[in-house]
Amino acid sequence: MKTSDFNYYLPQELIAQDPLEDRSASRLLSLDRVTGEVLHRHFRDIKDFLHPGDCLVINDTKVIPARLYGVKKDTGAVIEILLLKRRENNIWETLVKPGKKCRPGAVIVFGEGRLTGEIIDVVEEGNRLIRFSYEGIFEEILDSLGEMPLPPYITHKLRDKNRYQTVYAEHEGSAAAPTAGLHFTKELLGEIGEMGVKIAHVTLHVGLGTFRPVKVDEVTDHHMHSEFYIVDEENARLINDTKKNGGRVIAVGTTSCRTLESASDQNGVLKPGSGWTDIFIYPGYEFKMIDGLITNFHLPESTLIMLVSAFAGRDHVLAAYEEAVKEKYRFFSFGDAMVIL
C-alpha cells in the first residue's frame, strides 16, 4: 500500500484560514460507508444522524498555548519553541527552530526573564529536552507568554484563543486541537443529550506526530509517535453499556477513535485505564469499537485520511473528498465536517 494512494487534489483557496462565527454553521458531508452515498447538510443537522441510545465519544483534552518565542541568552538570536510533551515536572520535549543554534547548554530567555529554558539533551528526530526555570505557576506564565500552536497551513492570526478549543475542553496537555469537536456548541450538545443520546468523555493529549507528513513510500514503514490517553471507569461503563444495549458508538474525531481502539480488547470491550498509544490505523485494520465517526477533512497522504479510509473504504473516501472539493467545502482544522455511518 503506497502513501501516494491517499493523495487528492486540493485548491489552496479551500484551506480554511479562520473559524466561522457560529461553530455549528459549518457544512456537513454525510458518507454512507457501505454504499458510498453522499449527502450535503450543515453541522447543526448532526442530530438527524443520531438515534436515542447512541453514544457520542468526545475527547476533552485542552490545547496549551504551546508556541513560545524567546531569545538566546548569549547571542540574542530569536528562537521559536513548540512544547510537545511534559517529560517530568519542568522538563519538556520540544521542537526548536532554528535547531542548529540550540545545542545542549544553550539558555533561552522568554518574556524578558519571566521564563528561562536550558537545553539539556537532543532526542529523537532532533527534538530538544528543555528544563524551564521560573517563579510562580508555569501554566499562568505560559498562558500570558504562549501562543496557540496553529498548524502551518493557517497563516491568519487567531483573534480568540478559545476558538482553537472545543467547548468541552478540560484537561490541559495537547499541542493541537481535536478539531472535529470544534463544531459543537454547548446548546447543540444539550439538544443531543435531550434526544436520548449519551455523551462519553475520553482524553487523548494530541501530539504533533498525528499531523506529521508521511515521508515513506510504503504506508507500513511509517512510525507513529505515542500520545497519552485516559479512559475512566464511569465512561468505559457508559460506552460498553451502549454496545451491550445495541446502540452505536460514534467517535468525535480521529483522536477519540484512536483512544477507543487502543483501549478495547479483541472482544470489543473497552478497558478503563491510561497509557501511551502509537496505534496506526490504515486500510485492513479491523475496528473493535466504533460504529461511526465525525471528522474534518484531512491533508492528502496523511495518517488521518488513512484512518478514515480504513473505516469507510479508500474509494468511498476519495470520491467524497472529490465531491467536497467540487462543492467548495472548507478543509482542515477550521474547515467543514464529515459524518461517516
LUMVO-667972 format. One record per atom (N, C-alpha, C): x, y, z; residue in three letters. Coordinates in steps of 0.02 Angstrom, whole numbers, padded with zeros to 5 digits, always signed. Layout:
% residues N
XYZala;...
//
This chain:
% residues 341
+00043-00060+00000met;+00000+00000+00000met;+00044+00062+00000met;+00035+00105-00049lys;+00077+00164-00058lys;+00047+00225-00025lys;+00090+00268+00001thr;+00067+00332+00028thr;+00031+00372-00025thr;+00055+00368-00086ser;+00025+00406-00141ser;-00046+00384-00157ser;-00066+00325-00133asp;-00135+00302-00142asp;-00186+00346-00106asp;-00161+00389-00061phe;-00205+00431-00020phe;-00197+00505-00037phe;-00176+00517-00098asn;-00168+00586-00121asn;-00233+00609-00154asn;-00246+00674-00153tyr;-00302+00702-00190tyr;-00287+00775-00205tyr;-00323+00802-00254tyr;-00311+00871-00275tyr;-00351+00919-00230tyr;-00316+00970-00203leu;-00349+01020-00161leu;-00325+01089-00179leu;-00370+01131-00206pro;-00351+01201-00220pro;-00334+01237-00154pro;-00282+01277-00155gln;-00259+01312-00096gln;-00313+01354-00063gln;-00357+01382-00104glu;-00408+01429-00077glu;-00461+01393-00034glu;-00462+01326-00036leu;-00511+01289+00004leu;-00485+01273+00074leu;-00423+01291+00089ile;-00397+01281+00157ile;-00423+01338+00201ile;-00465+01319+00251ala;-00497+01370+00294ala;-00444+01405+00337ala;-00446+01471+00337gln;-00398+01510+00375gln;-00426+01536+00441gln;-00492+01541+00446asp;-00523+01569+00506asp;-00583+01526+00525asp;-00597+01521+00591pro;-00657+01485+00612pro;-00719+01526+00595pro;-00775+01492+00583leu;-00838+01527+00571leu;-00862+01558+00636leu;-00902+01611+00630glu;-00929+01645+00688glu;-00970+01597+00731glu;-01012+01557+00699asp;-01054+01507+00733asp;-01023+01438+00720asp;-01000+01406+00772arg;-00966+01341+00765arg;-01008+01291+00726arg;-01074+01289+00741ser;-01116+01236+00712ser;-01141+01253+00642ser;-01119+01311+00615ala;-01140+01331+00548ala;-01097+01300+00493ala;-01045+01263+00512ser;-01004+01228+00462ser;-01047+01182+00421ser;-01023+01167+00361arg;-01059+01118+00320arg;-01042+01048+00344arg;-01086+01002+00328leu;-01078+00932+00349leu;-01091+00887+00290leu;-01041+00847+00272leu;-01049+00797+00220leu;-01059+00730+00254leu;-01115+00697+00239ser;-01125+00630+00268ser;-01105+00578+00215ser;-01071+00527+00239leu;-01047+00473+00195leu;-01071+00406+00222leu;-01108+00370+00180asp;-01129+00302+00197asp;-01071+00256+00181asp;-01042+00225+00233arg;-00980+00187+00221arg;-00992+00121+00186arg;-01055+00101+00180val;-01069+00039+00143val;-01081+00054+00069val;-01123+00105+00055thr;-01142+00119-00014thr;-01100+00174-00047thr;-01068+00216-00005gly;-01032+00274-00031gly;-01076+00334-00045gly;-01141+00329-00029glu;-01187+00384-00042glu;-01167+00445+00000glu;-01172+00504-00032val;-01152+00567+00000val;-01213+00613+00003val;-01221+00647+00061leu;-01273+00698+00069leu;-01239+00762+00094leu;-01268+00820+00077his;-01241+00884+00098his;-01288+00918+00147his;-01264+00932+00207arg;-01304+00965+00259arg;-01263+01018+00294arg;-01287+01041+00352his;-01249+01085+00396his;-01238+01050+00463his;-01185+01071+00499phe;-01167+01032+00558phe;-01223+01030+00610phe;-01262+01083+00615arg;-01316+01082+00664arg;-01366+01026+00650arg;-01365+00998+00588asp;-01409+00942+00569asp;-01383+00875+00593asp;-01326+00875+00629ile;-01297+00811+00652ile;-01348+00770+00691ile;-01395+00804+00722lys;-01447+00768+00762lys;-01487+00720+00718lys;-01494+00736+00653asp;-01533+00693+00608asp;-01500+00625+00596asp;-01435+00621+00613phe;-01398+00559+00600phe;-01388+00518+00664phe;-01415+00543+00719leu;-01407+00510+00784leu;-01473+00480+00807leu;-01469+00425+00845his;-01528+00391+00870his;-01525+00388+00946his;-01583+00389+00980pro;-01583+00377+01052pro;-01548+00310+01067pro;-01507+00311+01118gly;-01469+00250+01134gly;-01399+00249+01105gly;-01385+00294+01057asp;-01316+00301+01032asp;-01273+00335+01085asp;-01208+00332+01075cys;-01161+00365+01120cys;-01109+00402+01079cys;-01106+00468+01088leu;-01052+00509+01059leu;-00993+00507+01106leu;-00934+00496+01080val;-00874+00495+01122val;-00830+00555+01103val;-00822+00601+01152ile;-00784+00662+01139ile;-00717+00660+01176ile;-00668+00693+01147asn;-00601+00699+01177asn;-00597+00766+01213asn;-00593+00764+01280asp;-00597+00826+01319asp;-00528+00856+01335asp;-00478+00839+01295thr;-00412+00870+01304thr;-00415+00945+01291thr;-00369+00982+01321lys;-00366+01054+01312lys;-00298+01073+01283lys;-00299+01115+01232val;-00237+01136+01200val;-00202+01188+01245val;-00137+01179+01255ile;-00100+01229+01291ile;-00070+01278+01241ile;-00060+01342+01261pro;-00029+01391+01215pro;+00046+01375+01209pro;+00059+01323+01168ala;+00124+01288+01170ala;+00179+01320+01127ala;+00163+01374+01090arg;+00214+01405+01049arg;+00243+01466+01086arg;+00309+01465+01097leu;+00343+01518+01133leu;+00397+01549+01089leu;+00406+01614+01094tyr;+00461+01648+01060tyr;+00507+01678+01112tyr;+00572+01663+01107gly;+00621+01689+01154gly;+00685+01708+01119gly;+00734+01726+01158val;+00800+01744+01129val;+00854+01704+01164val;+00906+01687+01126lys;+00963+01653+01156lys;+01000+01702+01200lys;+01016+01679+01260lys;+01046+01724+01310lys;+01112+01752+01287lys;+01153+01712+01252asp;+01220+01735+01234asp;+01223+01776+01170asp;+01176+01764+01123thr;+01180+01798+01058thr;+01121+01844+01043thr;+01066+01834+01078gly;+01006+01874+01063gly;+00967+01849+01003gly;+00987+01791+00974ala;+00952+01763+00916ala;+00881+01742+00936ala;+00833+01756+00892val;+00763+01739+00906val;+00753+01663+00896val;+00722+01632+00945ile;+00711+01559+00945ile;+00637+01545+00955ile;+00611+01499+00914glu;+00541+01477+00922glu;+00541+01408+00954glu;+00500+01400+01005ile;+00494+01336+01041ile;+00422+01312+01036ile;+00413+01247+01023leu;+00347+01217+01025leu;+00349+01161+01076leu;+00309+01168+01129leu;+00306+01116+01181leu;+00269+01056+01155leu;+00300+00997+01157leu;+00269+00936+01132leu;+00240+00893+01187leu;+00281+00877+01237lys;+00255+00838+01293lys;+00298+00849+01355lys;+00264+00849+01412arg;+00299+00857+01476arg;+00330+00790+01494arg;+00395+00790+01504arg;+00430+00728+01524arg;+00427+00719+01600arg;+00442+00772+01636glu;+00438+00771+01709glu;+00440+00843+01734glu;+00398+00859+01782asn;+00395+00925+01813asn;+00411+00981+01763asn;+00472+01008+01765asn;+00489+01066+01724asn;+00529+01048+01661asn;+00532+00984+01645ile;+00569+00962+01584ile;+00519+00943+01530ile;+00526+00976+01473trp;+00481+00964+01416trp;+00520+00942+01355trp;+00488+00897+01316glu;+00514+00883+01249glu;+00486+00936+01202glu;+00529+00967+01162thr;+00508+01024+01121thr;+00535+01018+01050thr;+00504+01056+01007leu;+00528+01067+00939leu;+00557+01137+00938leu;+00619+01145+00916val;+00654+01209+00920val;+00674+01232+00850val;+00661+01295+00834lys;+00683+01324+00770lys;+00719+01390+00784lys;+00778+01402+00755pro;+00818+01353+00717pro;+00856+01308+00765pro;+00852+01243+00753gly;+00882+01194+00797gly;+00958+01197+00800gly;+00989+01217+00745lys;+01063+01217+00742lys;+01093+01264+00794lys;+01056+01316+00811lys;+01082+01365+00860lys;+01072+01343+00932lys;+01038+01287+00941cys;+01018+01268+01009cys;+01045+01199+01027cys;+01108+01198+01047arg;+01139+01136+01071arg;+01133+01132+01147arg;+01144+01073+01175pro;+01141+01067+01248pro;+01185+01119+01283pro;+01156+01149+01334gly;+01191+01203+01370gly;+01165+01272+01352gly;+01133+01278+01292ala;+01107+01343+01272ala;+01049+01363+01317ala;+01045+01428+01333val;+00992+01455+01376val;+00950+01504+01335val;+00884+01495+01339ile;+00838+01539+01302ile;+00796+01577+01353ile;+00787+01641+01340val;+00750+01685+01386val;+00684+01705+01354val;+00629+01699+01392phe;+00563+01717+01367phe;+00533+01772+01412phe;+00495+01817+01380gly;+00459+01867+01419gly;+00504+01909+01464gly;+00561+01929+01436glu;+00609+01971+01473glu;+00629+01941+01540glu;+00635+01874+01541gly;+00661+01840+01600gly;+00608+01808+01645gly;+00544+01815+01628arg;+00492+01782+01669arg;+00499+01706+01665arg;+00528+01683+01609leu;+00537+01611+01599leu;+00604+01601+01563leu;+00644+01554+01588thr;+00705+01536+01552thr;+00706+01461+01541thr;+00739+01440+01488gly;+00744+01369+01474gly;+00814+01350+01454gly;+00839+01296+01482glu;+00906+01270+01464glu;+00898+01205+01426glu;+00930+01201+01368ile;+00928+01139+01329ile;+00975+01088+01361ile;+00947+01031+01380ile;+00987+00982+01416ile;+01002+00919+01375ile;+00966+00909+01319asp;+00979+00850+01278asp;+00946+00856+01210asp;+00972+00819+01161val;+00941+00813+01095val;+00917+00742+01089val;+00852+00733+01073val;+00823+00666+01071val;+00797+00650+01001val;+00751+00602+00996glu;+00727+00577+00932glu;+00705+00633+00885glu;+00727+00627+00821glu;+00709+00674+00767glu;+00732+00745+00781glu;+00783+00752+00823gly;+00811+00818+00835gly;+00772+00860+00885gly;+00721+00831+00917asn;+00685+00868+00969asn;+00731+00882+01027asn;+00718+00937+01062arg;+00760+00957+01119arg;+00723+00947+01185arg;+00759+00923+01235leu;+00733+00924+01304leu;+00755+00990+01335leu;+00706+01026+01363ile;+00720+01091+01394ile;+00697+01089+01466ile;+00743+01113+01511arg;+00724+01121+01581arg;+00707+01195+01593arg;+00644+01208+01614phe;+00621+01277+01623phe;+00630+01299+01695phe;+00647+01363+01703ser;+00652+01395+01769ser;+00608+01456+01770ser;+00574+01468+01827tyr;+00527+01524+01832tyr;+00507+01532+01904tyr;+00474+01588+01918glu;+00444+01598+01984glu;+00368+01604+01974glu;+00331+01568+02015gly;+00258+01570+02008gly;+00231+01504+01981gly;+00177+01508+01943ile;+00143+01448+01916ile;+00156+01444+01841ile;+00183+01388+01820phe;+00204+01379+01749phe;+00145+01392+01702phe;+00087+01363+01718glu;+00029+01369+01673glu;+00008+01442+01664glu;+00012+01481+01717glu;-00006+01552+01712glu;+00044+01591+01670glu;+00107+01575+01678ile;+00159+01607+01637ile;+00150+01588+01564ile;+00137+01524+01552leu;+00128+01500+01483leu;+00067+01533+01451leu;+00014+01542+01490asp;-00047+01573+01464asp;-00034+01645+01441asp;+00010+01680+01476ser;+00023+01750+01458ser;+00076+01757+01403ser;+00123+01710+01400leu;+00178+01716+01351leu;+00167+01674+01288leu;+00130+01619+01294gly;+00125+01572+01239gly;+00070+01590+01189gly;+00077+01561+01129glu;+00026+01568+01077glu;-00001+01499+01060glu;-00063+01498+01035met;-00092+01434+01013met;-00051+01406+00954met;-00035+01341+00957pro;+00007+01311+00905pro;-00032+01293+00843pro;-00054+01343+00806leu;-00094+01329+00745leu;-00051+01293+00693leu;-00082+01250+00654pro;-00044+01214+00601pro;-00014+01264+00551pro;+00039+01244+00517pro;+00074+01290+00472pro;+00033+01313+00412pro;-00020+01275+00394tyr;-00061+01296+00337tyr;-00110+01351+00355tyr;-00115+01368+00420ile;-00156+01425+00440ile;-00110+01485+00449ile;-00117+01534+00407thr;-00072+01592+00407thr;-00103+01653+00440thr;-00169+01652+00451his;-00202+01709+00483his;-00191+01706+00559his;-00189+01764+00590lys;-00183+01769+00662lys;-00250+01751+00695lys;-00247+01710+00747leu;-00308+01690+00783leu;-00326+01744+00833leu;-00385+01775+00825arg;-00403+01831+00869arg;-00425+01807+00938arg;-00456+01749+00942asp;-00482+01724+01006asp;-00454+01654+01019asp;-00412+01647+01069lys;-00380+01582+01084lys;-00431+01526+01093lys;-00490+01544+01119asn;-00540+01492+01134asn;-00569+01460+01071asn;-00560+01491+01013arg;-00587+01462+00952arg;-00545+01402+00928arg;-00486+01392+00959tyr;-00447+01331+00944tyr;-00453+01282+01003tyr;-00508+01290+01041gln;-00526+01242+01093gln;-00597+01218+01080gln;-00611+01156+01098thr;-00681+01133+01099thr;-00716+01165+01159thr;-00782+01168+01157val;-00819+01197+01213val;-00817+01152+01275val;-00795+01090+01266tyr;-00791+01043+01322tyr;-00719+01028+01342tyr;-00670+01067+01318ala;-00600+01056+01335ala;-00591+01063+01410ala;-00556+01014+01440glu;-00550+01014+01513glu;-00479+01000+01538glu;-00446+00949+01511his;-00382+00926+01537his;-00325+00951+01493his;-00283+00995+01520glu;-00229+01025+01480glu;-00176+00974+01461glu;-00150+00981+01399gly;-00096+00937+01380gly;-00085+00928+01305gly;-00127+00959+01263ser;-00121+00947+01191ser;-00080+01002+01156ser;-00044+00981+01104ala;-00009+01028+01061ala;-00050+01045+00999ala;-00109+01015+00993ala;-00154+01029+00936ala;-00224+01011+00958ala;-00274+01044+00928ala;-00343+01033+00947ala;-00371+00969+00914ala;-00416+00934+00949pro;-00455+00881+00917pro;-00510+00915+00876pro;-00495+00931+00813thr;-00533+00981+00777thr;-00604+00961+00758thr;-00620+00897+00755ala;-00690+00878+00741ala;-00737+00905+00793ala;-00712+00912+00855gly;-00754+00937+00909gly;-00766+01011+00907gly;-00729+01048+00866leu;-00737+01121+00863leu;-00805+01142+00838leu;-00842+01097+00805his;-00907+01114+00776his;-00964+01115+00827his;-00953+01085+00884phe;-01006+01079+00934phe;-01011+01143+00976phe;-01074+01164+00989thr;-01087+01216+01039thr;-01117+01182+01100thr;-01117+01216+01156lys;-01148+01188+01216lys;-01222+01176+01205lys;-01254+01221+01167glu;-01326+01214+01153glu;-01339+01151+01112glu;-01298+01140+01061leu;-01307+01081+01018leu;-01296+01017+01058leu;-01246+01016+01100leu;-01234+00956+01142leu;-01293+00944+01189leu;-01322+00999+01215gly;-01380+00992+01258gly;-01439+00962+01221gly;-01450+00984+01160glu;-01505+00957+01119glu;-01494+00883+01103glu;-01431+00866+01090ile;-01415+00795+01075ile;-01429+00752+01136ile;-01410+00777+01195gly;-01422+00741+01257gly;-01497+00731+01270gly;-01536+00783+01254glu;-01609+00779+01265glu;-01642+00728+01219glu;-01609+00711+01163met;-01635+00660+01117met;-01628+00590+01145met;-01589+00583+01199gly;-01575+00516+01225gly;-01510+00487+01199gly;-01467+00531+01171val;-01400+00510+01150val;-01353+00523+01209val;-01315+00472+01228lys;-01267+00480+01282lys;-01203+00514+01257lys;-01169+00550+01301ile;-01106+00582+01282ile;-01053+00560+01332ile;-01004+00524+01306ala;-00949+00497+01348ala;-00886+00537+01335ala;-00845+00544+01387his;-00782+00580+01382his;-00723+00532+01385his;-00674+00542+01341val;-00608+00512+01348val;-00558+00569+01341val;-00496+00555+01357thr;-00444+00606+01350thr;-00386+00576+01310thr;-00366+00610+01257leu;-00304+00594+01223leu;-00269+00660+01210leu;-00209+00668+01238his;-00171+00729+01227his;-00137+00726+01159his;-00160+00769+01114val;-00141+00765+01043val;-00070+00793+01035val;-00026+00752+01006gly;+00041+00775+00990gly;+00047+00791+00917gly;+00102+00822+00898leu;+00110+00841+00828leu;+00123+00780+00784leu;+00142+00724+00814gly;+00156+00665+00775gly;+00096+00643+00733gly;+00036+00655+00759thr;-00025+00637+00723thr;-00028+00674+00656thr;-00002+00734+00654phe;-00009+00777+00595phe;+00053+00779+00551phe;+00107+00747+00574arg;+00168+00749+00535arg;+00157+00714+00468arg;+00188+00740+00415pro;+00179+00708+00350pro;+00211+00639+00349pro;+00181+00595+00309val;+00209+00529+00299val;+00263+00535+00246val;+00325+00520+00265lys;+00382+00532+00219lys;+00408+00469+00186lys;+00374+00413+00198val;+00396+00350+00168val;+00348+00330+00112val;+00373+00292+00064asp;+00331+00271+00007asp;+00281+00218+00027asp;+00303+00172+00069glu;+00259+00118+00092glu;+00226+00137+00157glu;+00160+00135+00159val;+00122+00155+00218val;+00146+00118+00280val;+00160+00053+00274thr;+00177+00012+00332thr;+00246+00030+00361thr;+00285+00069+00325asp;+00351+00090+00351asp;+00346+00151+00396asp;+00288+00182+00399his;+00281+00244+00439his;+00277+00227+00513his;+00310+00267+00554his;+00310+00257+00627his;+00270+00313+00660his;+00218+00294+00698met;+00177+00344+00734met;+00210+00362+00800met;+00204+00425+00819his;+00227+00447+00884his;+00174+00428+00936his;+00195+00419+00998ser;+00148+00399+01051ser;+00115+00460+01083ser;+00053+00449+01105glu;+00014+00502+01138glu;-00019+00471+01200glu;-00028+00512+01251phe;-00054+00489+01315phe;-00131+00492+01316phe;-00162+00438+01339tyr;-00236+00436+01342tyr;-00260+00414+01411tyr;-00322+00432+01425ile;-00355+00411+01488ile;-00427+00392+01472ile;-00448+00334+01496val;-00518+00314+01494val;-00537+00295+01566val;-00583+00332+01597asp;-00601+00316+01666asp;-00656+00263+01668asp;-00668+00236+01728glu;-00714+00180+01735glu;-00786+00199+01717glu;-00807+00258+01738glu;-00876+00280+01725glu;-00890+00284+01651glu;-00844+00315+01613asn;-00856+00322+01541asn;-00847+00256+01504asn;-00801+00214+01526ala;-00794+00147+01496ala;-00859+00108+01503ala;-00889+00113+01563arg;-00952+00078+01576arg;-01007+00105+01530arg;-01011+00171+01523leu;-01061+00202+01480leu;-01055+00178+01408leu;-00994+00175+01383ile;-00981+00154+01314ile;-00996+00079+01305ile;-00972+00039+01352asn;-00985-00034+01348asn;-01060-00050+01353asn;-01096-00013+01396asp;-01168-00023+01402asp;-01204-00005+01337asp;-01180+00047+01303thr;-01209+00066+01239thr;-01205+00008+01189thr;-01146-00023+01185lys;-01136-00079+01139lys;-01182-00138+01159lys;-01183-00151+01225lys;-01222-00207+01251lys;-01296-00199+01235lys;-01319-00136+01236asn;-01391-00122+01225asn;-01408-00110+01152asn;-01360-00120+01107gly;-01374-00114+01036gly;-01367-00044+01008gly;-01342+00003+01047gly;-01330+00071+01022gly;-01265+00075+00983gly;-01256+00131+00949arg;-01195+00142+00910arg;-01147+00186+00949arg;-01083+00170+00945val;-01030+00211+00974val;-01000+00253+00917val;-01008+00319+00923ile;-00987+00364+00870ile;-00931+00408+00897ile;-00872+00401+00869ala;-00814+00439+00891ala;-00816+00509+00861ala;-00807+00559+00903val;-00799+00627+00878val;-00725+00639+00868val;-00702+00631+00807gly;-00632+00644+00790gly;-00590+00581+00789gly;-00535+00586+00751thr;-00488+00530+00746thr;-00454+00517+00813thr;-00448+00569+00856thr;-00415+00558+00920thr;-00458+00515+00966thr;-00523+00528+00967ser;-00568+00486+01007ser;-00569+00415+00979ser;-00568+00409+00913cys;-00566+00344+00881cys;-00504+00305+00901cys;-00446+00338+00899arg;-00383+00304+00915arg;-00382+00283+00989arg;-00412+00325+01032thr;-00415+00308+01103thr;-00458+00245+01113thr;-00517+00245+01083leu;-00563+00188+01091leu;-00533+00123+01064leu;-00502+00128+01006glu;-00473+00068+00975glu;-00412+00044+01014glu;-00375+00090+01045ser;-00316+00071+01084ser;-00335+00037+01149ser;-00391+00059+01179ala;-00409+00035+01245ala;-00459-00022+01244ala;-00479-00045+01184ser;-00528-00100+01179ser;-00491-00166+01168ser;-00519-00219+01197asp;-00489-00285+01186asp;-00517-00317+01123asp;-00494-00377+01108gln;-00514-00410+01045gln;-00588-00426+01043gln;-00621-00427+01101asn;-00693-00441+01104asn;-00735-00378+01099asn;-00702-00321+01088gly;-00739-00259+01083gly;-00762-00231+01149gly;-00725-00246+01202val;-00741-00219+01269val;-00690-00166+01286val;-00714-00107+01304leu;-00670-00051+01321leu;-00644-00059+01392leu;-00579-00056+01400lys;-00548-00064+01466lys;-00528+00004+01494lys;-00551+00020+01555pro;-00529+00083+01585pro;-00455+00081+01600pro;-00423+00139+01599gly;-00351+00142+01613gly;-00320+00201+01577gly;-00254+00205+01582ser;-00218+00258+01548ser;-00152+00230+01522ser;-00122+00265+01476gly;-00058+00242+01448gly;-00042+00280+01384gly;+00009+00255+01350trp;+00031+00286+01288trp;+00010+00242+01229trp;-00015+00273+01177thr;-00033+00235+01117thr;+00003+00263+01056thr;+00026+00217+01014asp;+00054+00236+00949asp;+00017+00199+00894asp;-00047+00183+00907ile;-00087+00146+00858ile;-00089+00182+00791ile;-00079+00145+00738phe;-00080+00171+00670phe;-00134+00133+00632phe;-00187+00168+00614ile;-00245+00136+00582ile;-00246+00153+00508ile;-00242+00103+00467tyr;-00245+00112+00394tyr;-00284+00054+00364tyr;-00303+00057+00300pro;-00347+00005+00271pro;-00321-00066+00284pro;-00367-00108+00305gly;-00351-00175+00326gly;-00362-00184+00400gly;-00363-00128+00436tyr;-00374-00130+00509tyr;-00446-00151+00523tyr;-00456-00195+00572glu;-00523-00215+00592glu;-00543-00178+00656glu;-00594-00137+00650phe;-00616-00095+00706phe;-00650-00137+00759phe;-00632-00124+00822lys;-00658-00163+00878lys;-00715-00128+00914lys;-00719-00061+00907met;-00765-00024+00950met;-00810+00023+00912met;-00784+00064+00866ile;-00826+00119+00840ile;-00873+00095+00785ile;-00933+00127+00784asp;-00983+00114+00732asp;-00994+00175+00687asp;-00967+00232+00707gly;-00974+00293+00668gly;-00919+00341+00686gly;-00908+00390+00642leu;-00853+00437+00651leu;-00874+00506+00625leu;-00864+00556+00668ile;-00871+00626+00647ile;-00801+00654+00642ile;-00785+00684+00585thr;-00716+00705+00574thr;-00713+00763+00526thr;-00656+00797+00523asn;-00646+00850+00474asn;-00616+00822+00410asn;-00601+00865+00363phe;-00567+00844+00301phe;-00491+00851+00312phe;-00454+00797+00296his;-00384+00793+00315his;-00336+00803+00257his;-00273+00815+00275leu;-00221+00827+00225leu;-00211+00766+00180leu;-00194+00779+00116pro;-00177+00723+00072pro;-00118+00684+00100pro;-00119+00619+00092glu;-00064+00574+00111glu;-00050+00575+00186glu;-00098+00594+00227ser;-00088+00597+00300ser;-00112+00533+00332ser;-00088+00520+00394thr;-00112+00461+00430thr;-00186+00467+00445thr;-00212+00528+00448leu;-00283+00538+00465leu;-00329+00518+00408leu;-00310+00534+00346ile;-00351+00512+00289ile;-00345+00436+00281ile;-00289+00408+00303met;-00282+00335+00302met;-00329+00303+00352met;-00335+00333+00412leu;-00381+00307+00462leu;-00453+00309+00436leu;-00473+00366+00408val;-00541+00373+00382val;-00553+00323+00326val;-00502+00311+00285ser;-00508+00262+00230ser;-00514+00191+00257ser;-00482+00177+00313ala;-00488+00112+00344ala;-00560+00100+00367ala;-00593+00154+00389phe;-00662+00147+00415phe;-00714+00145+00360phe;-00705+00187+00308ala;-00757+00194+00257ala;-00738+00168+00188ala;-00676+00145+00180gly;-00653+00122+00115gly;-00620+00178+00076gly;-00560+00165+00050arg;-00522+00217+00016arg;-00560+00247-00043arg;-00591+00205-00083asp;-00626+00231-00142asp;-00684+00276-00123asp;-00723+00256-00072his;-00778+00297-00048his;-00753+00365-00022his;-00698+00362+00016val;-00672+00423+00047val;-00645+00471-00006val;-00606+00446-00052leu;-00578+00490-00104leu;-00633+00518-00149leu;-00684+00479-00162ala;-00741+00504-00202ala;-00777+00559-00163ala;-00785+00550-00098ala;-00818+00601-00056ala;-00776+00665-00053ala;-00711+00657-00049tyr;-00666+00716-00048tyr;-00670+00753-00115tyr;-00673+00715-00169glu;-00679+00746-00235glu;-00744+00787-00240glu;-00798+00759-00212glu;-00862+00793-00211glu;-00858+00857-00167glu;-00823+00851-00111ala;-00815+00909-00066ala;-00776+00965-00099ala;-00725+00947-00137val;-00687+00998-00174val;-00731+01031-00226val;-00770+00991-00261lys;-00815+01017-00313lys;-00866+01065-00283lys;-00890+01048-00222glu;-00941+01089-00189glu;-00910+01144-00146glu;-00844+01151-00151lys;-00808+01205-00116lys;-00817+01203-00040lys;-00812+01144-00012tyr;-00808+01138+00061tyr;-00744+01170+00086tyr;-00743+01187+00150arg;-00683+01216+00182arg;-00645+01158+00215arg;-00579+01157+00206phe;-00539+01099+00227phe;-00495+01114+00288phe;-00477+01059+00322phe;-00429+01056+00377phe;-00457+01085+00442phe;-00415+01108+00487ser;-00432+01121+00558ser;-00493+01165+00568ser;-00497+01221+00533phe;-00553+01267+00540phe;-00607+01256+00486phe;-00603+01199+00453gly;-00647+01186+00397gly;-00711+01150+00416gly;-00742+01120+00366asp;-00807+01086+00374asp;-00797+01014+00398asp;-00852+00978+00406ala;-00850+00913+00438ala;-00882+00858+00396ala;-00868+00796+00415met;-00899+00737+00386met;-00929+00695+00443met;-00983+00661+00429val;-01007+00609+00473val;-01010+00544+00432val;-00979+00493+00458ile;-00973+00429+00421ile;-01008+00375+00463ile;-01061+00346+00433leu;-01100+00295+00469leu;-01114+00237+00422leu;
//
